[in-house]
Amino acid sequence: MSDPSRPEIYVSTDVEVDGPIPGPHSMLSFASAAYAADKTLLGTFTANLELLPGAQGHPDTLAWWEQHPDAWQAARRDPRSPQSVMTDYVQWLEALPGSPVFVGYPAAFDFMFVYWYLIRFAGRSPFSFSALDMKTMAMVLLRKDYRRSTKNAMPKRWFDDLPHNHVALDDAIEQGALFCNMLSESRRR
């Protein structure tokens, strides 16, 4: 459980997968970048995972991966067992200097995989069962409809000069910085 006396640590997380849902499909890779509210990067965690027994890549997702061979290679390098990875991830999250808050873009997709893997392989989630969605936050800040609150609609001042290349760690860092910039602007209003 989170301790209200500890500061929130924003854990920007990105997953790379081979299908739309966990179980029939596998999480290939994921990464988290832990940020303080002031955009201090406190640490990162990244891992590539072995495929789930009996799972198969979805044809549409595999076709997408064919268009991103460098990212595919990065996600398949030195995979580890999900049990080992998720146990290490829980330990990393619990060692952070505050209460971890899952942050995703879109949170519903990334959190679905991370939560499923946490419960299945580690038996618990330091995030509880909630996640902060950056697109919803953008909707509020931009005062636009949800489906119009895309990255293309966001002001350039929210973006740092960081890569977004479908390599989980790069994307987690980039999206974490974006979140912190959004958070800072929301708190100045």
N, C-alpha and C positions, 0 to 999 in steps of 0.2 A: 504494500500500500504506500501511497505517496505521503510524505511528511510535509504539512503546510509550512513548517518552519524552515525548510530547505528551499533554496531558489529553484525555479524551474530551469531545466536544461533542455534545449530544443534539439531533438535528435532527427535531423533531416535524413530521410532514408529513401533509397532508390533500389528497386528490384529489377532484375533481368530474368525473364521466364520463357518457357517454350509453349505456353498456352494460356487461355483466359482464366482458369481457376486452379487452385492447388488440389492435389490428389491425383486426378487423371493426368495432370501436367506438373512439371517440376519447376522450382525456382532454381535457375542456373547459377545466379550470382546475386549478391546484395551488398550494399554498403550503407553505413551511417556516418554522418558527420555531426558531432555534438557541439552545439553553440550555446554560449551565454547570450542573454538578451542584447548585450552590447556588441555582438558579432565576433566575440573572441572565440576562435576555434579551439575547443578543449581537447579534442581527440577524434580519431576516426577508427572505424572497424570495417573490414571488408573480407569477404570470403567467396570462393566458388564452391558449389555444392555438387556432390554426386547426384545423378538422377534418381528419382524415386523408383523402387521396384515396380514393374508393371506399368509405369506411366509412359506416355508417348507425347511427342511434340504435336501440336495442332498444325494442320497444313497451312492455315493462314499465317500463323506466327512464324513457322519455319520459312515461309516465303518472304516475310519481312526480314528475317535474319539473313537471308541470301543477299539482301541489299546492303548489309552492314557486316561484312566479313571480319573486319578488324575488331569490332566490338564482340562478335561471336567468339573469336579466338581468345580475347581477353577473358570472357566469361567461362571458358572451358579449360583454362590453364590451371593445373594442379588442384582439381576438385577434392574436397574433403567430405566425409560423411556428414549428413545433416545433424545427426546426434551430437557429434563433436563440435560442429560449428555453432549450433544453437546453445549448447551448454556454455561455450566460451563467450558467446554474445550476451547471455544473461549475466555472466560474471562481469563483463565489460560495462554493461549498463548499470549494474548495481554498484560499481566502483566510481561512477561519475559523481562529481561534487554537488549533487542536487537531485531533484526528482525528475526522471526522464519523461519528456512529452514527445510522442511520436508526431513528426511533421512530414507530410507527403504531398506530392502533386502528381496525380490525384491520390489523396489519402485512401479512398475506398479501395483502390486497386492494390497499392503497395502494402497497406496494412493488412488486407485480406491474406496475402501470402505470408507476411512476417508473423502475424498472429497465429495462423494455422500451423506454421512450422514451429513456433515457440511452444504452443500447447502440445503438439504431437511429439516433439523431440526433447523439450526441456521441462514440460509439465507445468509451465507457468509463464506469465507475461509481466515483466516489470512495468509495462505501459498500462496495465489493467486491460480494459477492452475498449479503449477510446483512442482517437487520433485527431489531430488538427489538420484540416484541409486547407491548403494554400489557395486553391481556386475559390473556395467560399470566402476566405479572407479578402481576396481580390475583389470579389463581387461587392462586398460591403464598402471597401475603400474606394472603388471606382464608381459605385452607385449605378451599376449596370446589372442587367439580367445575368443569371448564372452562366448560361451558354455563350454569352458575349464577353465573359470575363476570362479570356484566353491570354496567353503570354503576349500575343501580338497586340492586344489592347492595353497592355500594361505600359506605364511610362518608362522610358529608357533609364531614368534616374534610379529605378529599383534594381537594375542589373549591374553586377560587377563584370569585369572583363575576364570571365572564366569559361572554360569549355563545357559544352553539353554534347557529348559524343556517344551516349549509350553505353559507356563504361561506368559501372555502378558508382565507384568512388568519385569520379569526376562529377557525375550528375548530382550525387548527394551533397558535395561541397558547393556546387553552383546553386542548387536549389536552397540550401541552407543560408547562403549569403543573401539570396533574393528574399527569403522569409524574414531575415533580420532587418533588411532594408524596409520591408513592408511594416514590420512591427514597430520600428523606429518612427516611421511616418504616422502610424496610427496613434502612437502615444504623444506625438506633438500636436495632434488636432484637438 
